[in-house]
Amino acid sequence: MTTPALAGLALDPRGIAGALEALAAWPAHANLDDAARDEEFWQVVSQGFTPDRSMLNLNNGGVCPSPRVVQEAVKRYLDHANTAPAYVLWQLQEPQKETVRQELAQLSGVDAEEIAITRNASEGLETCLFGFDLERGDQILTTHYDYPRMLTTIEQRVRRDGVELVKIDLPLPLSDAAPVVRAFEAAITPRTKLILVSHVVFLTGQVLPVAEVVALGRKHGIPVIVDGAHAFAHLDFKISDIDCDYYGVSLHKWLFAPHGSGLLYVRRDKIRALWPLMAANATQDADIRKFEEIGTHPAANFLAIADALAFHRGIGGARKLARMLYLRNRWAKRLSSNPRVRLKTSLAPGWASGVANFAVDGMDMAKFQGWLWTKHRIFTVYIGKIDGRDTVEGLRISPCVYTLPADIDRFCDAVEQGIRTELAT
Ligand SMILES: Cc1ncc(COP(=O)(O)O)c(C=O)c1O
């Protein structure tokens, strides 16, 4: 059966420029299982994007594409800005950011005065990691599996300020909060002054019990910075659910916002004490906008976040996660029926995202990644050893909402061929 929305789509000469209307008009699904398998719905979503379909991109975790409506909005805002930049950028477009701030706050379950719009997760998280006054010998506690740029940030503080970086191991993959909380608690000392923890481990898609780590930090009086780069608009949650004080996000990942967009949440009463990355006037000390004093920059990326939010709402957060898990299970369950395949990600409900990682016993996975690309034009990412540990070594597979089941099946066929032939053909 073709729904009225899909019939209208075929008549639309701009293809899916009407994706938003089509999605908004879609009849409600009876349940999330039905939603995850409604191929007609996901065709509409898929056609809202402009992927290079001559290849198969299974590294959306690096950075996602934006749907066409978002791409077009960016161009529109840029073109407008170039008509009279000092007027349009600063008098028209800059104030419009406030609407975006409010919409992001609504999706996050927090107050708009607690949301800074940043260029990426790195900017927000570095604001936090550099923004605390620390003394020589103070410790920053994190894990071996946190994002390299965030670790580099701490390492620079080590060189510059004489603080110490303490990294703990985690028993990955996991589906229980207790070992994570225990590992953090065991590493806390009187000198621990900051904790950095990822909501989703970028290497494997593993979800970590961040609310529990935040509660632990609070119990010990230690601020906890949550790296939500992969979690926001991917897992179905609100930042308020975690009850944290600091949360950094990449909006160009799973919200599909323009490349170069992110957000930083700082609880209202914590804003004053956190230094911004670039200097702000003292009158702004308690204003979340002090984290946005970055000099001249395009407003286009920030304003088009609103279009990404509209697209996201059209899909619906719960439906989006259900589809991501459906696609993940389609490949992960099929491949793991082979006794040589080992998943590096727990598939337990609530403990993993749509991103997962696998390895094949006895195979060089870096070579496997190269073979998938050169032989099949399937783009994945090889995750190597971390600090000498092979816990997460494997291929990280991150489909997206535009990925179709046939794409997943083609990927599985290729992997099975690679295993069967030991990459010889
Ligand atoms: C866990 C994690 N943190 C931070 C970042 C940095 O994000 P961005 O490139 O948006 O600054 C990434 C990027 O992949 C990430 O995976």
The ligand as an SDF file (V2000), in Angstrom:
LIG
                    3D

 16 16  0  0  0  0  0  0  0  0999 V2000
   33.2360   10.3930   22.1410 C   0  0  0  0  0  0  0  0  0  0  0  0
   33.5940   11.5940   21.3050 C   0  0  0  0  0  0  0  0  0  0  0  0
   33.8690   12.7300   21.9110 N   0  0  0  0  0  0  0  0  0  0  0  0
   34.1840   13.8440   21.2260 C   0  0  0  0  0  0  0  0  0  0  0  0
   34.2380   13.8290   19.8540 C   0  0  0  0  0  0  0  0  0  0  0  0
   34.6080   15.0760   19.1290 C   0  0  0  0  0  0  0  0  0  0  0  0
   33.5230   15.5030   18.3940 O   0  0  0  0  0  0  0  0  0  0  0  0
   33.6480   16.7070   17.3850 P   0  0  0  0  0  0  0  0  0  0  0  0
   34.4450   16.2100   16.2310 O   0  0  0  0  0  0  0  0  0  0  0  0
   32.2510   17.0530   17.0660 O   0  0  0  0  0  0  0  0  0  0  0  0
   34.3410   17.7990   18.0750 O   0  0  0  0  0  0  0  0  0  0  0  0
   33.9500   12.6680   19.1670 C   0  0  0  0  0  0  0  0  0  0  0  0
   34.0130   12.6070   17.7130 C   0  0  0  0  0  0  0  0  0  0  0  0
   33.9390   11.5770   17.0940 O   0  0  0  0  0  0  0  0  0  0  0  0
   33.6190   11.5020   19.9220 C   0  0  0  0  0  0  0  0  0  0  0  0
   33.3340   10.3430   19.3180 O   0  0  0  0  0  0  0  0  0  0  0  0
  1  2  1  0
  2  3  1  0
  2 15  2  0
  3  4  2  0
  4  5  1  0
  5  6  1  0
  5 12  2  0
  6  7  1  0
  7  8  1  0
  8  9  2  0
  8 10  1  0
  8 11  1  0
 12 13  1  0
 12 15  1  0
 13 14  2  0
 15 16  1  0
M  END
$$$$
